Amino acid sequence: MIDAAVRDVMVQNPVTVTPDLELRELVDLFVREGVQGVPVVSASDLRLVGIITESDLILQEVEGDIDVPHFVPFLDGVVFFDRTDRYDEQMRKAFAATAGDLMNDEVRTIGPDETIHEAAKRMSKHNVSRLVVVEGNDVVGMISR
């Protein structure tokens, strides 16, 4: 079974969304379809551009405080002692209005002919619970733990 192909166990033709889908509609879709993650595809050519999972939908208050980087006022601005990447990402997601605002654009993928053993290794390596299955530029499935 460990040498079985991803295509043999994947969910075929997964629900996808486009970046312009409003957040309320996205939440309704997760509830209605019972999904835990959806690939985000461009509206023009259906190319994979991101992924949204249940954890992306969790409000920042539930996850904990927003990490405000340390800074000091200087003249008419501020000087940051830390990188602001995490703060910027938390703020972007906290004020998300569309799927494009909320999505993670670092999508982990796998091909349908690769083994489920390779899929498991990839999920473990990247600490993710699901992979988008792509063939060429087409989203053809999803596989999860």
N, C-alpha and C positions, 0 to 999 in steps of 0.2 A: 504493500500500500504506500510505503514511503517513496517509491519510485513512480507512483501514479502522476499523471500530468495534471497541471493546474486546471486545465479545461474540464477535467473529469469531476472536479469538486467545486468549481467556482459557481457563484450566482451569475447566471447569464443575463445579459441586457439589463444592467442595473439602472435604477432611477438616476437621472442626472439633472443638474440644474445649470442655469446660465448665471453669469456674474450680476446681472441686473435684477434678479429675483429679490423681491422685498423680504426683509427679515421675518415679518409676520407670516407670509406665505411659506417661507422655509420651515418655520416651526410647525405650521399646520401639516406640511408634507411629511416631516419626520414622524409626527403622531399618526397621521392617516395611513402611511405606508409601513410604519413600524420599522423604519431603517435606523441604523446607528451611524451611518456615514454615507455621504453622496459625493461623487465626483462632480467637479465644476468644469463645464466645457464652454468654449467660446460660442457665441450665438451664430457667428458667421460660418465657421467650418467644423464645428463640433470637436475641435482639438482640446485635449486635456489641459486645463490651466490651473487647477487647484483641487482641493478636497475640503469638505467640512464634515466634522464628526460631532457626536453628541457633546464631547468635552469642549468644543469651540462654542457651543450654545450656552454653556454654564455662565451665569453672571459673575462678574469679577468679585462681587461681595461674597459669593459662596466660596470662591477659590482662595480668597484672602485679600490682604491689602495690596494696593498697587505699589510697586517698588519705585519710589521717587528717588532719582539719583542725587547724590550729595553734590551741593553746589555752594558757591559764595557769590554774593552780589559784587559786581565790579563795574564801575562807571555807570553806564546806562543799561547794562546787561548782566549776564551771569556767566560764571565759569564753572563747568561741570568737572567733577573729579572722577566720575565714573562714565562708562559708555551709556548712552541713552537708548540703545536698541530695544532692550526689554520693556522699558517704560513706554517708548513709542508704540511698540506692538500691543501692549496692554491698553493703551489709550485708543488705538485704532479699533480694537475689538470691542471696547466698552461703548463706543459711539457708533458701532456698525449699523448701517441702515439697509445694506444689501448683502447678498451672498458674496459678492466680490470684495466687500469690506471685511468680511469675516473669514474668508477662506485662507487656508494655508497653501502657499504656492510651492512648497517643497513636498511634492507628491511622490510617494514610493510606489513603484510599479513593478510588474513582472509580466513575462510573456506567457501565453496559454500553453505552450509546449514545454515550459520548464517544469521541474518536479515540485511536488508539494514539500519535499525536503528542502529544496532551495528556497521556497516561499517562507517556510518556517525560520530558516536561518536569516533571511532578509528581515523578517519582522522582528526577530530577536535583536539583530545587529542595530536596527534603527529605532528600536523601542516603540513600535507601532502595532496596532491590533488588526490592521487591514491593509491590503495592497490592491491597487487598481490594476486590473488585467488589461493590457493594451496589445493590440496587433496592428502594426504599422502606426497610424495616427488615430486609430479607432479604439474607443473604450468598449471592450467586449464582455467584461465581467468584473466581479469583486471577489476576493477571498479574504476570510478573516479567521482569527484563532478559534 
